Amino acid sequence: MSMDTERQRDILLMLFAVQFTLLVLMVQWWWPLLLFPVLLTLHVMKSEYDRRLDEESLL
């Protein structure tokens, strides 16, 4: 998969995480479900970190 495709996938995952967070905030008794968008965000951050390390190693 190309880097652009991976970044686009990560952007979509972040949009989903934000929307899910807003939904959980609207229905407050779902607060334990906030773990899911947090884990998605951490996954996206790790993916971006790995991509940037790969870009630096190519230079």
C-alpha positions, 0 to 999 in steps of 0.5 A: 500500500502506498503512503498516500493510501495509508494516510487517507485511511488514517484520516478516515479512521480519525474522522470516525473516532471524532464522530464516535466520541461526539456520539458518546458525549451525547449519550453519557452513560456510554462513557466506557466506550470512549476507550475505542476512539482513544485506541484508534487515535493511538493506532493512527499516531503510531502509524504516522510515527512509523511513516515519518521514520521511514521517510527520514531513513529514505533521505 
